[in-house]
Each structure stands twice: as structure tokens, then as C-alpha cells.
Amino acid sequence: MGKLGRNLRICGECGIAYASVSYTKYIDRCPICKSRRFEKVSIKSDDG
């Protein structure tokens, strides 16, 4: 996952997970419902 894993968010409105950074731009709201309410996702990884 690397960098992408650190940028995961869960939308506070519709509940889908999305990345706040794509390859071309920074995303500051949900791609589905356009809500700016989100929760950061913390992922525990095994790679150290």
C-alpha cells in the first residue's frame, strides 16, 4: 500500500472508503456524495 495506504479516508456521509490523493490531484471530498466529512483510516501493516 505504501503512500496510498496513508491517505485512505472513510466518508462520514455515505461510508465508502476513498483515497485522498490520486495520481494526478489531491481529493478533499468524497467522490460519490461530495461530502467533506470523513474519518482517517489507520492501517496496521506487516512491512515494518
Buried (B, 14 or more C-beta within 10 A) or exposed (E): EEEEEBBBBBBEBBEEEBBBBEEEEEBEBBEEEEEEEBEEBEEEEEEE
